[in-house]
Amino acid sequence: MKNKFYTRLWLLLASLAIVVASCTKTEDMLRGTSINVDTELLLNPLNIQIVADPNESQLPSDLDVDVTGPDAEKVYTVFGEKKLEVNVNEADPRIAMLPIGIRRIEPVSSVDPIEFSLILKAEGYNTVTRNYRITNFEEDMCNIRLLRTDNTTDGIQTEEARFIVNEKGAAEPVRFQTRRNTDGEYVAVEVQQGTRMFTADGQAVVGDVDAALNHYNFRVQGVNEMAPASLYSNAAVDKDGNVLSLSSFDLLAMYTLDMHASSSEVRSFSKPLDVTVQVQADATNPATGERIKAGDVIPVWSYNEKLGEWQEETTATITTGTGGMLYANFEQEHLSIWLLGGRFPCRNQTRVLVTNNEQQRNGPKRYYYVEVYRASDNTVLWTDYTRFYDNESIELFAGFTIPIYFRIYSEPAEACSTQEILFESEVFNSCGGEIEVDVTEALLQTDLDRVRMFVEVAGTCSSDFNDLVVRPSLPILYRENGCETWQPLGWLRNGEGATQALERGKYYDFRISHRTLDRCIFNLQVPTQDTTVLVDSPVYNFMEEIEVMYDGDDIRFNYTDIQVPDLACDEYIDYLNDVPR
């Protein structure tokens, strides 16, 4: 017996996009032409999920995103605008989406990638920078977690201090140090008496100076998503100003130091600051691969926001202290994000060749959460969402010349989830070569209770538009009811898509965040019988009722006779005319 199911599952959300994803005013670009239109004029190879500080109920309203790096001019919003804006939904105020758009005419490959950096800033929050390298137009998604400057969380040690700077400089010597982390490491900074401080434009700073020192422990899960910068570089710069090749960093420490006086931000000093980092006794020297020892010299890097890249600044010398403790000592001449560690060029990253007989590339999609670890100490180097379809070739996003491994999880770690480990790879070197992994059995077990859902969606404008047919392309997100972060459910491509991520009878939230459309639907149950869904859009005075067929293993949703309202068609034609080609 059919059941009235007034909801909008991801299938339904896809159809809904036809009547609410249009954007601006009309021009007559396509009038007088009968044509099928794919809405995907800019490709969307990357979606970035931005999560609010753990203690905040919403994201900061002044969150600003800047693009820098060698290919910054090729990066757009998926609406075709150069200024990147995050998509925020009042119904889900702690999560924003940042879809990245690239023109489909851009040549993209591992030989000719699109390389850029993002800088996220908000008042009272730690600045976050990320480097990205797009080598294909496969859909990818990653997370960034914001953190207030006054907040503390597992894996990040924070120390705050206040001192006085007069016309002659620091009134007295100042030393501040983070608490030791679980591995016994800390960072300490000393300001010499008489040290003058300056803003970015060279103005002297006088008065009370507030300093915040943050030390990041990447061995704690989740810290890599809150860290201020990436552990790899598209084009780092050495001390002589030479641009280096694609590189990754094997770090001993990463920290940030921020200083403010009233409304002024300190950027440089008349005397360098003295920095001491206590490192683990069994730490590895990134340059030699051997256990670190007194006398070793380790490169020190800072993040150059203008370049969007790491820049080599100086070196740290390892010394031995009381009880045989090891310390790295160096001088810091300006404020930035700082990294103590070695750089490894990696022209050819290891490719992971996937065998998965139960998921074909063109079949129903399911994405898994992946974490890549440094094998020596389980430092989390990178996280990603990946499909692992049969014959997929995955280029890992961490080009280290040291042993690493990865784990496939059912979902990210959250209070709502046990984050089941589905597969763990062998340890391998990720700089050059190939490894083969067969994940068929491991992933099959978790898919047994999941249904396959198929959708076909198309809408037709009225005769006033010469029967223009629209077949939408857009990403659909989902999460289990009660969880916070979203996962990719799949993409609608030219009006068609399929997924096998949802379990029959379970409750989920769904979200579309694409162009000017951002809509959330909460607490929907995957149907277990034939059902009827209601599609409505109060903006366009549009409503239709559609039957969904359920046969136990598959849910099929065919909705190709939508009569798109004239207002939506008007606005959509203008979008086609405005986006960059």
N, C-alpha and C positions, 0 to 999 in steps of 0.2 A: 504494500500500500504506500502510495506516495505521501511524502511528508513536506509541509510548507517549511522552507528553510530560508528565511529572509536574511541572508548573509551574503558576503562577497569574498569567497575564497580567492586564492591567487589567480585562478582561472578567471574569476569574475573581476578581480582587480584589473587584469589585463584588458578586458573588454571595456571597463570603466574608463581606462586611459583615453579611449577614442573620444569620449565626450567631455573630458576635463583636462586633457594635457595640452590643449591649444593655448596660445599665449598673448598675441599682440593684435594690433589693428590690421585692417585688410588692405591689400593691393590686388591688382588684377593679373598677377603673374600667370596663373593657370586657368583663368576663365577662358572658355572657348575650346578647352582641350579635354577629351576623355582619356583618363590615364589611371593606372594603379600606382599609388604612391607609397613607398617605404619611408616611414618617419625617421629612419636612422641616417640623417644627413651628416652628422658628426658621430664618429665611432666613440665608444665609451669603454676603453680597455681597463680602466681603474676606477674603483669606488672606494673612498676612504671614509670609515666610520669614526666619528669623533665623540668621545665619551666624557661626560662632565666629571669634575673632581668628586671623589667618593662621598664627601661631606656636603655637597651642594645639590639642591633640588633641580637646578637647571644649568644650562651652559651660560657662559658670560655673554651679555648682550653686545659687547664691543669686540668680540672675537674677529680678528683680522687675518686674512691669508694673503701672503705675497708669494710670487713665483720668481725664481731666479735660476741661474745655471745656463749652460750652453744652448739649450733648446727651449728656453722660456717662451719665446715668441710663438711656438707651435702649440702651446697649451691654452685651452679654452674651457669655459663651462660647456656642458652639453647643450646649452641654449645658444652657444656661439659668442658669448661675451668674454672679453679679456680679463676683467676683474673677477676673480674667483669669489663666490659667495657660498656659504654653507646652507643646506636646506634644513630648516628647523620646523618641527611640528609641535604645536601647542599641546597636543594630546600625548606627546612623548618628549618632554622638554629637556631630558638629560642626554639625548642622543641626536646628533646632527649627521647628515650625510653630505659628502663632498664628491660629486661625480666629476671625473676628469674627461674632457672631450678632446679628441684629436681628429683633424680633418681626414676623411677617408682617402684623399689623394696623397697624403704623406707616405713616402716609402719608409717602412719600418721592418727591421730585421736585426739579428744578433750582430751583424756586420755594420749596420746603419741604424743604431737604436735612437730613440728619443730620450734624452737625458735632461732632467731638471730637478730643482729642489723647491720645497715648500717651507715657508716660515710662518708659524702660527703664534700670534701674540694677543694678549688681553691684559688689562690692568689688574695687578695682583696675582698674576699667574706666571709660572715658569714658561719661558719661551721654548717652543718645540720646533725643531728643524728635521726635515726628512729628505733624503736623496732617493730619486726614483729613476729606473731605467726600463723603458718599455721596448721590448724586442718583438712583440707580435700583438695582434688585436684580440687574443683570447681574454675573456673577462677575468679580472682579478679584483680582490678586495682585501683591505688590511685595516687595522685599528690604530688609532692614536688616543691615548688617555691623557686628559689635562690634569694638572695638579697645581693647586694654589701654592704660593711661595711660603705661606705660613702653615702648611699642612705636612704631616708626617705619615708615612705608610711603610709597610713591610718592604725591606730592600732598599730604602732610601733614607740615609742618615742626614739629618739637617741640624745645623748650628747657626744661631743668630747672635749678632753682637752689635753694640753701638759704641762709637768713639768720637772724639772731638777733633776737628781739623780747623786750625786757625790760619792766619796769613802766612805763617812759617811752615805749615804742614801739620802732620799728626802731632797732637800735643804730647803724646807719650807712646812708647812701644805698645803694640796690641798683638795678641796671639789668640786665635780661635781655632777650635778643633772639633770635628764631628765625633760622635760616639763610635766606638768600635762596632763593626757589623758582626754578624754571626761567624765570620771567618777571621775575626781579629784585625781587620783592616780599618784604617782611618785616614783622613786627610786633615792636615793642619796648615794654616797660613799665618805668617808673621808680617806685620806692617812696622817698618822702622820709624822711630821718632823723626819728625821733620819731613816725612814723605808728603809731598803735595799731590793733590788729586785734581783731575780735569774731566770736563764733559767731552762729548764727541767733537764739538766745535772748538775745543781748546780753552774754554772758560774755566778759571780756577774755582774749585768748590770750597766753601767755607761754612762751618757749622757742624751740627750733629750728622754723622754718617751712619746709616743702618746697613749692615752687611748680612747676607744670607749665603751660607755655604752648604751645598748639597752633594753627597757622595752616593753613587749609584752602584748597586750590587746586582749584576746581570744574572747571577745564579738563582735569584729569587724570581719565581714565575710571575709574569706580568710587568716586571720592571722595564723590559725592552720596549713595551708599548708606551710607557711613561717617560722613557729616557729622553734627554734633550736633543739627541742627534743619532743618526744612523751609524752602524759599525762598518760601513763601506763607503767608497768614494768613486764617483765617475771620473773625476779628473783632479785628484789632490795636487797640491803645489809643494815642492820641496823648499829648503832654506834658500836656494839660489834662484827661486822663482820659476823653476822648470815645471811644466805641467806633466803630471805622471799618468800612467795608464790606469784602467779600471783596477781598483785595489780594495782589499778588505783589511781590517785591523784586528789583530789579536791583542786585546787590551789587558793591561794590568789594573787600570783604574780610569774612571770617567767622573768628572765633577764639574759643577758650575759655581761661580762666585759672582754675586750681584751686589752692588753698592748704590745707595741712593741718599741724597741730601735734599730735604724738602722735595721740590718737584724736579730736581736735576738728577740725571743718571751718570754715575762715574764710569769712565771708560778707560782712562790711562793714568799713569803715576810718574812722578819725577824720579822715584827710585823703584826698582823692581821689588815685588813681594817675594819672600822666601817660602817655598812650598815643601812640605814633607809628606810623603805617602808611605804608610806602613803596608808592606805587602806580605803575602803568605810565604812561609819558609819553603814550601814545596812548589811555589809558582814557577812557571817556565819562562825562560828568556825568549821572547818572540823572535829575536834575530837568530838565535843559535839552536833553539829546540831543546836545550839542556836546562837543568834546574838552575834557577837564578842564584847568583852568588855576589859577594862583595867585589866591587871593581867593575861589574858589568855596566854598560852604558845603554840606556833605553831612549828611543826617540820620544819627544813630547810634541803634541799637535794642538792647535786651536781651530775652532770652526769659524771660517770667514763668511759672514752672512751675505756680504756683497757678492762674493763668488758662488756661494752655495756649496762650498767645498772645504775639506780639511786642509790646513796649511801647517807645514812643519815649522816649529818655532825654535826649539833648542833640544838639549838632551838632559836626561837625569842620570846621576851616578848612584849606584847602589852601595850603601854602607851598612855596616853591622853595628847594632847597638847592644844594650844590656840584654843578657840572656840569649844572645845570638839572633835577636830580632833583626829583620832586614828592612831598610828604609830607602826610598828613592828621593833624592834631593835635587831641586832645580829652582830657577828664578822665573817669575811670571811678570811680564811687562804690561799687560793690559787685561781687561775683563772680557771673557768669552766663555764658551764651552771648551773644556780642556780634556785631552785624552792622553794617557800614558800607555804606549804600546807600539808594537811593530806593524809595519805595512807590508802586505804581500801582494805583488801584482799577480793577476790571474786572467790571462787572455782567453783561456778555454776552460770554463767551469764544467764540472762533472755533470753528465746527463744521466738522469734516472729513467730507465726504460721500464715501463709498467706493463705487467700482464694482469688483466682483470677480465675474465671471460664473462662476468655478469653485468658489466657496464660498457657499452659501446659508445663511441664518440657521438653518434647521431641519435642515441637512445635517450630515454628519460634521464634527467640529470640529478645527481646528488653531490654536494660539495662537503668535504671533510676539513676539519681544522688540523693544521700541521704545525709542529714546532721543531726547529732545527737546533741541535745542541753541540757545543764543544765537548768532545768525549772525555777530556782530561778532568773536567770539574763540573760538567752539566750546565755550563753557562748557556742561557737561551740567546741564540744569535739572530733568529728570525722567526716570524710566525706568518702563516698564510692560510688561505682557503683554496683547496685544490680538489679536482674531480677524481683523479686516478682512474681514468677510463682506459680501456684496452689499447695497447700500443701507444699510449701517450708518452712523450719524451719531455721530461721536466728538467729545466735548468735551474738548479738551486740558487737561491738569491744570497749566497754567502760564500765568497770565493777564497776560503782559507786553505792554506797548504798544511794544515794540521788535521788530525783525525776528527771527524764529526759523525753524527748520526741523526736520524729524524724519527718522530713518532706521529702516527695518525690517530687523532681523537674523534670521538663522535661530535663534540662541540667544545667551545672554549670553557675554561674553568670558571664556574659561577656558583653562588650559593644554591641556585635552583637545580644544579646538575652535578652528577658524580664524575663527569668528564672521563668516560671510559676509554682506556687505551685499546685501540683496535689492532694496531700493528706497530712494531718497532724494527727499524732497519738494522742491518749490520753496521759496524763502524767502517768508514771509508774516507778517502781523501777527496775533497770536493774541488780540487783544482786540476782539471784534465782527466780524460778517460770517461768510461761509462760503467754503470752498475745495473744489474737487472733485479727487479723485485716482483714477486708474484703475490698479489694481495687478494686474489680471488676468494679464497676460503675465509680469510680474516674479515673481509668486508661483507661477504655474503651473509654471515650470521646476524649481523646487525640490520640487514635489509629484509629479513623474513616477514616482519609484521608491517612492512611499508607498502602502500598502494602506489600504483603507477597512475599518473594523472596526465591526460592529453587535452590540449586546447587548440582550437583554431578560431581566430577572431578577425573579422573585417567589417568595416562600416562604409556605407555609401551616402555621399552627399546628394542633395536633391537635384532636380533637373536644372535648377538655376546655376548649378556648378557643373553642368554636363556630366552628371553621374560620376563625379570623382570618387574613386575607391581608396580608402585608407586602410593600410595594414600596419599596425603599430609595432615598434621595436623598443623594448624597455626592460630594465631589471626588476625582479620581484624579490623582496626580502621576507624572511620569516623568523620567528623564534618560538620556542615552546612557552606556553602561557606561564607567567611567573618569572621568566628570565629577563635580563636587561638588554644584552647586546644582540644585534641582528646578525643573521647568517644569510648568504645568498641562496635563494630557492632555485632560481634559474632565470633565463632570459627568454622573453618573447621575441622571436626573430621573424619579421615580415608576417606577423599575425599568427605564428605557430610556435608551440613550445610544449615541453613535457618534463615532469619531475617524478622522482621516486624517493623524496626526502621525508614524506609525511607518513605517520603511523595512523592506521584506521582507528577511528573513535577518539583520538587524542585532541586536545584543545591547543590552538596556536593563535599567535598574533601575526598580522601581515602588514607590510608597508611597501608602498611605491614611493620612491623619492627620485624624481626624474624631471628635469627642466623646471617649470613652475608648479608641477604637480607634486604634492607631498601629502599622502593620505594614509592613515593608520586604521586598521580594523582589528578589534581585540576579541579574544576569547571565543574563537570559532572552532567548532568541532568538525573534524573530517567525517563526511557522511559515511554511513554503513549501509545505505539503501538508496534507491532512486529518490531524487529530491527535486525541489523547485527553488530557483534562486531569483531574487529580485534585484535588478540593476536600476539604480536611480541616480540622477544628478539634479539637485535642486537649483544649481546655477543655470542650467539650460532647460529646466522644466521637462526633464527626460525621464521616462520610466518604462521598463520592459520586464516581463517575466519569462524565464527560460527554464527548460527542463534539463536536468543533468542525469545521465545514464550511468548506473553503477552495476557492474557484473561480478563483484567480489574481488577481483585482482586489479581491474582497471576502472577509472572514472573518465568518461569522455564528455567533452564540452565543446560542441560545435555551434558557433554563434557568428555566422557570416552574413546575416541579413539585417544588420543594425542600420536603422535610418538615422544618420547623424544630424543633429539640429543645425540649421543654417548658421546660427551664431558661432558654433564651434568650427564650422567649415570656413567661415570668414576669417576667424582668428588664426586658424591653422595655415591658410594660404599665406598670410603675412609672415608667419614663422618661416615658411619655405623660402620666402623672398629675402629674409634678413640674415639667415645664418651664413657664415663664411664658407666659400667653396674651395 
